[in-house]
Amino acid sequence: MNWLLSFVLAIISSMLVDNVVLSRFYGICPFLGVSRKVNSSLGMGLAVVFVIIFSSIICWPLYQLLDLAGIKFMDTVAYILVIASLVQLVGLIIKKYSPSLYKSLGIYLPLITTNCAVLGVAQSNTDQGLSFLDSLGNAIGTSVGFLAVIVIFSCIRVRLESANTPKAFKGLPIALITAAIMAMAFMGLQGLFSGIGA
């Protein structure tokens, strides 16, 4: 039962308390670039969920093999190769089943390969010495947190397009202010689990 609590706390903590976009500022490029339309942000978020979860599943045992071989310093290169392969797979699937989404994601889909959020999760899992289960919980929580934040942000941006915003704040300035307010709101969750794990 203790492992289940640890797994659930890892998911909730990385999703809400330590959100990859709003507290660690990883993945800002697709967060700002794709969030103009809800459909594109949902598609990007789901693609990132797939890539983060599967790259974590593959990278954790890969790191163990690199460690056994005495070449664990090659972990970042190996992770990038795994992530790039998964992004290519996601790109092919989206292109086949949803060409309009593939077109709307544009350059941001291949940029998942260099998305700091994806590489950051795989790297932090091994840097922190997390077990496979905790790594999986961190990957699920981080990716779902990314998905939730980008979709919420996209919904707000769609509403802001028709709002009576001063000319100087139209577009990216009001989007950045909105992101800052969201980050402050998520910071309020930091003490949420302090007494549970004790």
Phi and psi in degrees as a GROMACS rama.xvg file:
@    title "Ramachandran Plot"
@    xaxis  label "Phi"
@    yaxis  label "Psi"
@TYPE xy
-64.302  -37.2602  ASN-2
-67.1749  -33.5934  TRP-3
-67.7331  -43.2802  LEU-4
-61.6755  -42.6017  LEU-5
-62.4035  -40.9244  SER-6
-64.9222  -46.433  PHE-7
-65.6139  -41.7022  VAL-8
-64.7624  -36.595  LEU-9
-62.8085  -40.4572  ALA-10
-66.1983  -52.2355  ILE-11
-66.1244  -40.1933  ILE-12
-63.7468  -47.3169  SER-13
-74.3298  -19.5891  SER-14
-82.234  -44.7496  MET-15
-107.46  -52.391  LEU-16
-74.227  -45.3547  VAL-17
-113.729  52.7768  ASP-18
-59.6452  133.474  ASN-19
-62.9515  -34.007  VAL-20
-87.3854  -47.1355  VAL-21
-86.584  -18.6409  LEU-22
-115.095  -30.8836  SER-23
-104.074  -10.1062  ARG-24
59.3569  34.1701  PHE-25
-90.9693  146.768  TYR-26
75.4531  27.7196  GLY-27
-68.1353  -35.0083  ILE-28
-58.4132  -55.6276  CYS-29
-69.6924  -28.9853  PRO-30
-59.1908  -43.8593  PHE-31
-85.7436  -33.6655  LEU-32
-78.557  -35.6961  GLY-33
-98.3565  -10.8528  VAL-34
-82.5133  15.6793  SER-35
-77.648  -26.1624  ARG-36
-126.472  140.482  LYS-37
-65.2239  -41.2937  VAL-38
-62.3183  -44.4683  ASN-39
-65.4696  -40.2868  SER-40
-68.0751  -36.149  SER-41
-65.502  -44.3788  LEU-42
-62.5988  -44.1952  GLY-43
-64.1145  -43.3069  MET-44
-61.0958  -43.4746  GLY-45
-66.5036  -38.0509  LEU-46
-63.2729  -42.0127  ALA-47
-66.4182  -38.5696  VAL-48
-58.0707  -49.0731  VAL-49
-59.6482  -48.7462  PHE-50
-66.8958  -43.1519  VAL-51
-64.4504  -47.3412  ILE-52
-64.157  -48.689  ILE-53
-72.383  -32.4108  PHE-54
-68.0848  -35.43  SER-55
-67.9109  -39.3997  SER-56
-62.8304  -38.0933  ILE-57
-81.4163  -39.8804  ILE-58
-72.1858  -30.0887  CYS-59
-63.4913  -53.1586  TRP-60
-67.6583  -29.6143  PRO-61
-61.825  -40.7067  LEU-62
-63.24  -39.1265  TYR-63
-62.5048  -39.0339  GLN-64
-67.6238  -41.59  LEU-65
-62.7891  -38.4868  LEU-66
-65.0785  -42.7413  ASP-67
-63.0068  -36.7065  LEU-68
-79.7149  -7.9633  ALA-69
77.8794  20.5101  GLY-70
-125.966  41.8166  ILE-71
-68.5578  -11.9611  LYS-72
-67.4687  -12.8319  PHE-73
-88.61  8.61818  MET-74
-60.7661  -42.6867  ASP-75
-63.0373  -43.4661  THR-76
-62.2941  -44.5543  VAL-77
-62.8881  -41.1629  ALA-78
-63.6475  -41.7444  TYR-79
-63.5341  -38.7443  ILE-80
-64.391  -42.6158  LEU-81
-62.7746  -47.4449  VAL-82
-63.3932  -43.4364  ILE-83
-61.5381  -39.7428  ALA-84
-64.4428  -42.7558  SER-85
-66.4225  -37.9032  LEU-86
-64.7067  -40.1607  VAL-87
-61.0101  -41.6735  GLN-88
-62.8761  -45.6398  LEU-89
-61.4752  -43.3543  VAL-90
-59.4422  -43.4082  GLY-91
-64.8902  -40.1697  LEU-92
-66.3049  -46.0045  ILE-93
-65.047  -41.3422  ILE-94
-62.2351  -36.9062  LYS-95
-74.026  -43.8415  LYS-96
-97.7739  -18.7403  TYR-97
-148.642  76.4586  SER-98
-59.0256  -32.6261  PRO-99
-67.4833  -40.2512  SER-100
-66.4578  -40.5193  LEU-101
-59.2881  -41.5915  TYR-102
-69.2439  -39.6257  LYS-103
-70.7406  -30.8822  SER-104
-71.9844  -31.2049  LEU-105
52.2793  -129.353  GLY-106
-68.9824  -19.2925  ILE-107
-71.7705  -23.2829  TYR-108
-66.4635  -51.4273  LEU-109
-64.8363  -24.1224  PRO-110
-70.0277  -10.9969  LEU-111
-59.3718  -31.3347  ILE-112
-57.6497  -39.3542  THR-113
-101.399  10.303  THR-114
-66.4631  121.803  ASN-115
-59.9879  -28.753  CYS-116
-63.7572  -43.0426  ALA-117
-68.6961  -51.2134  VAL-118
-67.0419  -36.5081  LEU-119
-61.2301  -38.0769  GLY-120
-67.1613  -48.897  VAL-121
-60.7901  -41.8332  ALA-122
-70.061  -42.7822  GLN-123
-69.2347  -30.6055  SER-124
-59.2741  -44.8029  ASN-125
-81.8449  -35.1626  THR-126
-63.0545  -36.3736  ASP-127
-84.7025  -5.22825  GLN-128
66.4043  35.5377  GLY-129
-70.9118  148.638  LEU-130
-70.4525  169.603  SER-131
-59.5681  -42.8451  PHE-132
-65.6538  -43.5709  LEU-133
-66.2425  -35.7586  ASP-134
-63.7239  -41.6747  SER-135
-65.3932  -42.8019  LEU-136
-61.5104  -41.7688  GLY-137
-63.4964  -41.4793  ASN-138
-65.6916  -44.1951  ALA-139
-63.8145  -49.0127  ILE-140
-62.178  -44.5294  GLY-141
-63.8244  -45.3298  THR-142
-69.5384  -40.7586  SER-143
-68.0868  -35.8306  VAL-144
-62.5726  -42.2397  GLY-145
-61.173  -46.0775  PHE-146
-60.1348  -48.2044  LEU-147
-61.6878  -45.2482  ALA-148
-68.0964  -41.2545  VAL-149
-69.4152  -34.4652  ILE-150
-72.5543  -43.5204  VAL-151
-60.201  -45.6599  ILE-152
-62.3521  -39.562  PHE-153
-64.5364  -42.1859  SER-154
-61.5322  -40.8007  CYS-155
-66.111  -41.9393  ILE-156
-64.5505  -36.3773  ARG-157
-63.2327  -42.2978  VAL-158
-66.3945  -36.672  ARG-159
-67.6699  -26.0023  LEU-160
-60.5588  -35.4951  GLU-161
-98.1031  0.937781  SER-162
-78.4619  158.239  ALA-163
-84.5602  77.7832  ASN-164
-94.601  139.021  THR-165
-56.0327  147.099  PRO-166
-56.0244  -38.7884  LYS-167
-66.2319  -23.0178  ALA-168
-100.525  -3.48707  PHE-169
-62.2277  144.505  LYS-170
82.7056  -127.181  GLY-171
-66.0424  -38.5604  LEU-172
-57.6143  -45.3493  PRO-173
-70.9698  -29.3163  ILE-174
-65.7423  -41.6513  ALA-175
-67.1463  -37.838  LEU-176
-64.5423  -41.7729  ILE-177
-62.0305  -43.6696  THR-178
-62.1978  -38.7581  ALA-179
-65.0382  -40.518  ALA-180
-66.6165  -39.6235  ILE-181
-62.7725  -40.9747  MET-182
-62.6774  -40.4858  ALA-183
-65.9718  -37.6413  MET-184
-64.5712  -41.3809  ALA-185
-70.4676  -28.8977  PHE-186
-63.7548  -26.4979  MET-187
-66.4497  -14.1707  GLY-188
-90.3316  -0.732636  LEU-189
-61.6179  -33.5482  GLN-190
-89.441  8.48473  GLY-191
-59.9932  -42.6472  LEU-192
-109.779  14.4372  PHE-193
-62.6554  -34.737  SER-194
-90.7626  -13.9414  GLY-195
-73.9068  -45.1077  ILE-196
-75.2063  -11.7946  GLY-197
